[in-house]
Amino acid sequence: MPDIMHSLKIQAPPEEAYAAVATADGIRQWWTRDAMIDQRVGGEGEFGFFGRRFVAKVRIDALEPPRRVKWQLTNDAWPGKTIEFELSPEGNFTRLAFAHRGFAQADQRYASATTRWGFYLISLKQYLEGGKGTPNPDDIDI
């Protein structure tokens, strides 16, 4: 099974990066402005895109501040079902290891998700380093 994996170095402490991926307020700054997420293991999250034409629903499987967030997809938004953010300090930076796992094949939906995640993770970096990301609907149509 192919997995989407990205790694990037962010000039921000792990605590700030964790808040950006684990809280609705943080997620609204870089991924989508239409975000709701519980801040407890077993809770739920919902992320809307493009006027809610695309909605991803997740269950929170792990919250380990400030180093790990793991979600399990609960609807059919993507064929890949597990999304994980791992954060580790690296000098004055945070290393983000991102994975979206469980795709059955490297098809068009996999390619689209790979490109979109890359775009949004750069948006996360821009938000944490410069104060402004490009979340949906402020993103670009790729």
N, C-alpha and C positions, 0 to 999 in steps of 0.2 A: 504494500500500500504506500503510495506517495504521501509525504507530509509537506506542509508549507513550513519553512523555517527561516527566520530572519535573526540577525544579530546586529545590534548597534550600540554605539558608545554615546552616552548622553551626559552632558556637563550639568549635572544636578545630583543632589544626594539621593540615595535609594528611598528615603522616606517620602520625598516629593514625587519621585517616579511611581512609587507604590500608590500614593493618593490619586495620581492621574489615571491609573488603570483599575483601581478598586472601588472608586466612588462615582456616583452619577455626576456630581459637579465636575470632577476631573475628566471623565469620559466626554462630557459635553464640550470640552475645550479642544479636543483633537480628533474624535471619531464621529460622533453624531450628536447634534443638539437634542434629538429625541431619544433620551436615555433615562431609564429607570432601573435601579439595581438595589437589591437588599445588601446590607453590609454584614451578612452572617452566613456561615456555612449552611447549606441546605436551602437558602433563600433563592429568589428568582430575579432574573433581569430581563429586560425587554429593550431592544434597540430598533428604532424605526429609521428608514432611509427613503429618500425621494417621495416625501409626502405619504409615508407608510405603505408604499407599493411593495417594499421589501422590509420584512420584520424578522429579526433574529431573536429567539427566546432561549435563555440559558438557565441552568441551575448552578449555583455556586458550590463547587466541590472542595475548594481550598482557599483559605485566606490566611497567609502567614506573613504578617507585616515584619519588616519591610521587604521581604524577598520573594514572595510567590503568590500568584493568583491563578486559579484554575476553574474553568467553566466547562459544563457539559451542555451541548446544544440539545434543546428539547423539542424543536420543530424541524421542518425540512428546509431551513434557509440555505444550508450548505450540506453537501454529502459528508464532509468532514465534521466529526462530532465533538472533538475535544480541543479546547483553546487554552493555552497556558502562557503566562508571562513569568519569567524568572529574572530576578534582579540581583545583581551582586556589585559591591563596591569595587572600583578599580582606580586607585589613586583619588583624584578629585572628580572622577566620573562614576557613572553607573553603567554597567554592562547589562543590556536587556537581551535575553535570549527568548525569542517568541516562537511558539509552535502552534500550528493548527493541524491536528492529526485525524486520521481516519478516512481520508479520501480513498475510494476504491480504485480510481484510475486517474491518470494525468490527462484529463479531457478539457474541454472549453471552460467548464465551470471551475475546475481546478486552476486553470491559467488565469481566469478573471479574478478569482479570490486571491491568488498569489500577487498579482499586480496591485489590487486594491489594498491588501494588507501592507505591502511595501509603501504605498502612498501614505496611508494613514499612520504608519509607524514613523515616517519622516515628519508628518504633522505633529505627532507626539513629541518628537525631538525638538521641533521648532517651538512648540508651546512651552516646553520645560526650559529651553535655553533662551528664548526671546519673548515669551509671554503671549504668543499668538500662534495657534494652529489653524488648520483648514478643515474643520469637521463638516460633515454633511449638514446642511445644504450648501455650505460655502466652498465645498470641494470642486474639483473639475471633473468633467465627464471624460473618462479615459476610454 
